Amino acid sequence: MRKVLLFGFMCIAFLSCEKIDDGPGQFKPGPNAFEWQTSYNSINMVLGDTLRNFVVHVPDSYSEDIEFPLLLMFHGSSGDGDRFYKISGWVEKANEEGFIAVFPTALEYPIADSKSWSTKWSGDGLEKDIQEGFPIKDDVNFIRDLLKVLDETFHLSKGSRFAVGFSGGGSFIRSRLISEMPDAFAAFATGGGFGLSMPEVIPQGMERPLYCIVGSKDNHIIEASGVWEEIALDPEAFMAQSQFQGQLDAILSTLKLSKVYTSEVFPPKKSILTFNEKLDIGAKEFKLMIVNELDHSFPNGKNNKFNVSGPDDLWPWLIQFEI
């Protein structure tokens, strides 16, 4: 009898071990996984047919036992991933909240009518910015390849993935990623810009929420408008500034949202306009934050008069969405 019981217990133990070893939640790195350490990792890797660089921040809390959210931060023109790793504030937020933060670097291009070169994302208007005829690499393909490598390296959530960009990186998100990669990200956010030159077409039902942050003294936006007038902090006054409405109309049309909005004002720091009335099966919402006296910068809590932090405002908004 003891032998029978012992055999039974051994079978149960064996089956239990089999279940643990082959369990669906267990993570195993893939063949293209790269070596990493906690905190800072600068990775150079051929993706597609081009050597690319991206910086990965791994918080101390990372564990292969659970799925971690993922955030990609796209720098502005002339910047790089390493710089935004240091200045964006997303590293500190990743440590605080527990997610993987990745800072890819754009390729360099020769600037039109100049002898200089600058990093640029392949977003709207790149052809006009660089010397005529210079070949452009499609960064959408780069980001798809990057996501595959990250999935092979880390135990990442399939639903909690977010893309944030500043200036040229934000334009790349608004003009390319929201329409061409809505399957890959649950929500998007940008700084240093808020609109589009013309509407984009997103597959029906794939419109993702978008949050944009701009400074009231952002000279890039003000100069592009052709009217040297500060961006109004008051929501009604902003909506009355006709020079900005074309860009706003284009992004709302892309997301299939109406121009009806609600607003919150936090004087003297910022104001937030929320557009969530759908015209069709559109995005859940579009938010626009105007930061008082902020110039053309991504607010990191230290680089503006009222200590507004993009990561602090954006993360609780982003994490509520899933693919």
Wavefront OBJ file of the C-alpha trace (Angstrom):
o trace
v 0.000 0.000 0.000
v 2.838 2.345 0.835
v 4.446 1.632 -2.540
v 1.194 2.527 -4.317
v 0.844 5.767 -2.362
v 4.485 6.647 -2.928
v 4.103 6.015 -6.669
v 0.976 8.205 -6.682
v 2.739 11.066 -4.934
v 5.676 10.783 -7.342
v 3.301 10.988 -10.316
v 1.583 14.041 -8.854
v 4.959 15.683 -8.199
v 6.130 14.826 -11.719
v 2.974 16.261 -13.288
v 3.245 19.379 -11.134
v 6.827 19.909 -12.265
v 5.807 19.423 -15.865
v 3.100 22.086 -15.465
v 5.489 24.581 -13.886
v 8.235 24.045 -16.492
v 5.878 24.359 -19.463
v 3.485 26.900 -17.998
v 2.080 29.538 -20.360
v 3.401 32.421 -18.245
v 7.035 31.335 -18.360
v 9.286 33.621 -20.409
v 12.151 32.351 -22.538
v 14.380 34.792 -24.471
v 14.403 34.354 -28.240
v 17.388 33.779 -30.533
v 17.735 37.499 -31.318
v 17.671 38.622 -27.677
v 20.475 40.976 -26.651
v 22.407 40.994 -23.383
v 21.320 43.619 -20.886
v 21.816 44.862 -17.364
v 19.637 46.777 -14.954
v 19.380 50.508 -15.747
v 21.252 51.839 -18.825
v 21.853 49.788 -21.978
v 23.055 51.299 -25.270
v 22.452 48.758 -28.021
v 23.858 48.833 -31.558
v 22.141 46.284 -33.767
v 21.505 45.697 -37.453
v 17.751 45.840 -37.956
v 16.590 45.316 -41.513
v 19.783 46.172 -43.377
v 20.874 49.146 -41.274
v 22.894 49.510 -38.088
v 20.661 51.223 -35.540
v 21.111 52.428 -31.978
v 18.605 52.407 -29.158
v 18.944 52.905 -25.414
v 16.985 50.639 -23.086
v 16.258 51.391 -19.442
v 15.487 48.357 -17.283
v 14.171 49.253 -13.803
v 15.286 47.344 -10.721
v 11.748 45.989 -10.407
v 11.914 44.136 -13.732
v 11.119 40.435 -13.420
v 10.671 37.758 -16.056
v 7.858 36.334 -13.927
v 5.420 39.057 -14.978
v 4.620 41.059 -18.105
v 6.009 44.596 -18.080
v 4.584 47.625 -19.908
v 6.730 49.177 -22.619
v 7.224 52.837 -23.565
v 9.160 54.154 -26.562
v 10.367 57.781 -26.455
v 11.248 59.407 -29.814
v 13.649 62.365 -29.654
v 13.393 65.505 -31.749
v 15.457 66.465 -34.812
v 19.216 66.675 -34.129
v 18.762 64.739 -30.890
v 19.409 61.106 -30.065
v 18.167 58.384 -27.744
v 21.012 58.847 -25.285
v 20.174 62.527 -24.760
v 16.503 61.860 -24.146
v 17.393 59.029 -21.796
v 19.055 61.700 -19.677
v 16.676 64.653 -19.971
v 13.117 63.435 -20.662
v 12.199 62.295 -17.151
v 11.025 58.892 -18.415
v 13.843 56.993 -16.697
v 12.733 58.246 -13.297
v 9.105 57.451 -14.118
v 10.034 53.932 -15.284
v 11.781 53.323 -11.959
v 8.795 54.666 -10.046
v 6.040 52.839 -11.939
v 7.797 49.728 -13.238
v 8.033 49.627 -17.031
v 10.695 49.242 -19.720
v 11.599 52.558 -21.389
v 13.315 52.561 -24.791
v 14.927 55.546 -26.512
v 15.631 54.834 -30.211
v 17.882 57.091 -32.295
v 16.955 58.367 -35.754
v 19.315 58.255 -38.736
v 21.332 61.257 -39.892
v 20.461 63.102 -43.101
v 22.131 65.978 -45.006
v 20.060 69.106 -44.462
v 18.812 71.015 -47.525
v 20.774 74.178 -48.425
v 23.340 73.340 -45.774
v 26.552 71.383 -45.242
v 25.292 70.066 -41.921
v 23.741 66.706 -41.039
v 20.998 66.055 -38.519
v 19.080 63.111 -37.110
v 15.556 62.962 -38.547
v 12.610 60.577 -38.303
v 10.862 59.613 -41.540
v 7.742 61.594 -40.773
v 5.733 64.166 -42.691
v 7.896 66.709 -44.514
v 11.261 64.933 -44.290
v 11.756 65.134 -48.075
v 11.617 68.936 -47.881
v 14.090 69.117 -44.978
v 16.930 67.116 -46.546
v 18.981 67.345 -49.712
v 17.056 66.293 -52.798
v 17.542 62.695 -53.877
v 19.102 61.458 -50.645
v 17.660 57.987 -49.854
v 15.244 57.797 -46.913
v 14.994 54.765 -44.657
v 11.480 53.927 -43.480
v 11.502 54.156 -39.695
v 8.154 52.372 -39.433
v 9.937 49.178 -40.502
v 12.688 49.927 -37.973
v 10.167 50.236 -35.145
v 8.458 46.970 -36.109
v 11.836 45.195 -36.103
v 12.758 46.862 -32.813
v 9.563 45.659 -31.140
v 10.288 42.082 -32.261
v 13.774 42.212 -30.725
v 12.442 43.704 -27.489
v 9.827 40.933 -27.289
v 12.576 38.337 -27.625
v 14.637 40.006 -24.893
v 12.073 40.994 -22.249
v 8.809 39.647 -20.866
v 6.611 42.461 -22.172
v 2.888 43.063 -22.052
v 1.241 42.686 -25.448
v -1.445 45.231 -24.535
v 0.377 47.955 -22.589
v 2.672 49.535 -25.165
v 2.982 53.261 -25.708
v 4.804 55.652 -28.036
v 5.777 59.177 -26.971
v 7.657 61.686 -29.113
v 9.004 65.214 -29.009
v 9.067 67.689 -31.932
v 10.215 65.701 -34.993
v 9.676 62.496 -33.034
v 6.165 63.648 -32.223
v 5.506 64.489 -35.865
v 6.666 60.981 -36.792
v 4.081 59.569 -34.376
v 1.256 61.798 -35.609
v 1.973 61.449 -39.337
v 3.077 57.796 -39.449
v 2.640 55.629 -36.358
v -0.961 56.486 -35.464
v -2.068 55.423 -38.949
v 0.468 52.689 -39.810
v 1.089 51.029 -36.435
v -2.142 51.296 -34.415
v -1.896 47.521 -33.963
v 1.345 47.926 -32.007
v 0.514 50.663 -29.474
v -2.370 51.220 -27.077
v -1.968 55.015 -26.956
v 0.263 57.804 -28.224
v 1.561 61.105 -26.848
v 3.672 63.943 -28.220
v 5.324 67.158 -27.101
v 6.378 70.208 -29.111
v 3.496 69.921 -31.579
v -0.155 68.923 -31.680
v -1.551 68.707 -35.192
v -1.118 67.571 -38.767
v -0.725 69.415 -42.048
v -3.425 67.186 -43.513
v -5.579 64.299 -42.202
v -4.209 60.752 -42.174
v -6.255 57.598 -42.819
v -6.453 55.086 -39.992
v -8.078 51.663 -40.444
v -11.622 51.860 -39.074
v -11.836 50.904 -35.437
v -8.055 51.251 -34.942
v -8.002 54.916 -33.928
v -5.919 55.155 -30.749
v -6.093 57.893 -28.096
v -3.582 60.730 -28.411
v -2.291 63.269 -25.883
v -0.279 66.304 -27.036
v 1.662 68.799 -24.924
v 2.677 72.240 -26.219
v 4.200 75.318 -24.629
v 2.524 78.700 -24.808
v 5.879 80.118 -25.978
v 6.812 77.341 -28.400
v 8.473 79.408 -31.133
v 8.473 76.465 -33.596
v 4.671 76.268 -33.557
v 4.214 80.031 -33.406
v 6.595 80.674 -36.329
v 5.000 77.921 -38.433
v 1.586 79.526 -37.917
v 2.750 82.683 -39.677
v 1.328 84.832 -36.898
v 3.714 85.815 -34.113
v 1.239 85.377 -31.296
v 1.663 83.284 -28.154
v -0.446 80.161 -27.869
v -3.261 81.142 -25.538
v -3.438 79.345 -22.203
v -7.174 79.960 -21.857
v -9.052 77.212 -23.768
v -11.642 79.535 -25.303
v -8.964 81.991 -26.364
v -6.945 79.147 -27.897
v -9.952 77.917 -29.871
v -10.378 81.468 -31.182
v -6.815 81.566 -32.560
v -7.564 80.754 -36.186
v -3.909 80.228 -37.150
v -3.778 76.980 -35.153
v -7.147 75.545 -36.133
v -6.072 73.904 -39.406
v -3.592 71.685 -37.574
v -6.179 70.902 -34.903
v -8.886 70.109 -37.472
v -6.561 67.690 -39.291
v -5.720 65.669 -36.185
v -9.354 65.540 -35.050
v -10.429 64.419 -38.521
v -7.764 61.698 -38.438
v -9.000 60.442 -35.067
v -12.659 60.821 -36.150
v -13.515 63.179 -33.305
v -15.628 66.319 -33.339
v -14.438 69.751 -32.277
v -16.655 69.714 -29.186
v -14.437 69.841 -26.113
v -14.329 70.121 -22.351
v -11.580 71.959 -20.524
v -9.699 72.107 -17.254
v -7.600 75.073 -16.201
v -4.845 74.916 -13.577
v -3.659 78.525 -13.278
v -0.988 79.594 -13.703
v 0.556 76.267 -14.807
v -1.463 74.736 -17.610
v -4.789 74.084 -19.254
v -6.129 70.863 -20.795
v -8.646 70.505 -23.612
v -10.321 67.111 -24.053
v -12.020 66.058 -27.295
v -13.950 62.783 -26.948
v -17.140 63.183 -28.995
v -16.854 60.632 -31.806
v -17.892 61.294 -35.387
v -17.793 57.581 -36.164
v -15.968 54.639 -34.620
v -13.155 56.971 -33.632
v -10.479 57.267 -30.972
v -11.516 57.303 -27.348
v -10.141 60.818 -26.959
v -7.648 63.482 -27.907
v -6.132 65.641 -25.184
v -4.207 68.861 -25.652
v -2.227 70.353 -22.768
v -0.959 73.930 -23.048
v 1.857 74.645 -20.588
v 2.277 78.259 -19.564
v 5.585 79.884 -20.625
v 7.062 76.608 -21.889
v 9.261 76.966 -24.973
v 10.053 74.263 -27.540
v 10.932 71.631 -24.926
v 9.574 68.379 -23.580
v 8.532 69.281 -20.004
v 10.496 67.143 -17.558
v 9.500 68.837 -14.302
v 12.698 70.905 -14.156
v 12.970 72.771 -17.461
v 9.947 75.061 -17.155
v 8.857 77.812 -14.798
v 5.960 75.882 -13.256
v 7.710 72.480 -13.017
v 5.191 70.682 -15.230
v 6.304 67.110 -15.865
v 5.294 65.319 -19.058
v 5.927 61.849 -17.594
v 3.925 62.651 -14.452
v 0.933 63.838 -16.479
v 1.154 61.312 -19.301
v 1.836 58.001 -17.547
v -1.433 57.702 -15.553
v -3.293 58.617 -18.739
v -1.388 56.170 -20.955
v -1.547 53.155 -18.657
v -5.351 53.122 -18.581
v -5.421 52.004 -22.237
v -4.786 48.540 -23.673
v -4.597 47.216 -27.210
l 1 2 3 4 5 6 7 8 9 10 11 12 13 14 15 16 17 18 19 20 21 22 23 24 25 26 27 28 29 30 31 32 33 34 35 36 37 38 39 40 41 42 43 44 45 46 47 48 49 50 51 52 53 54 55 56 57 58 59 60 61 62 63 64 65 66 67 68 69 70 71 72 73 74 75 76 77 78 79 80 81 82 83 84 85 86 87 88 89 90 91 92 93 94 95 96 97 98 99 100 101 102 103 104 105 106 107 108 109 110 111 112 113 114 115 116 117 118 119 120 121 122 123 124 125 126 127 128 129 130 131 132 133 134 135 136 137 138 139 140 141 142 143 144 145 146 147 148 149 150 151 152 153 154 155 156 157 158 159 160 161 162 163 164 165 166 167 168 169 170 171 172 173 174 175 176 177 178 179 180 181 182 183 184 185 186 187 188 189 190 191 192 193 194 195 196 197 198 199 200 201 202 203 204 205 206 207 208 209 210 211 212 213 214 215 216 217 218 219 220 221 222 223 224 225 226 227 228 229 230 231 232 233 234 235 236 237 238 239 240 241 242 243 244 245 246 247 248 249 250 251 252 253 254 255 256 257 258 259 260 261 262 263 264 265 266 267 268 269 270 271 272 273 274 275 276 277 278 279 280 281 282 283 284 285 286 287 288 289 290 291 292 293 294 295 296 297 298 299 300 301 302 303 304 305 306 307 308 309 310 311 312 313 314 315 316 317 318 319 320 321 322 323
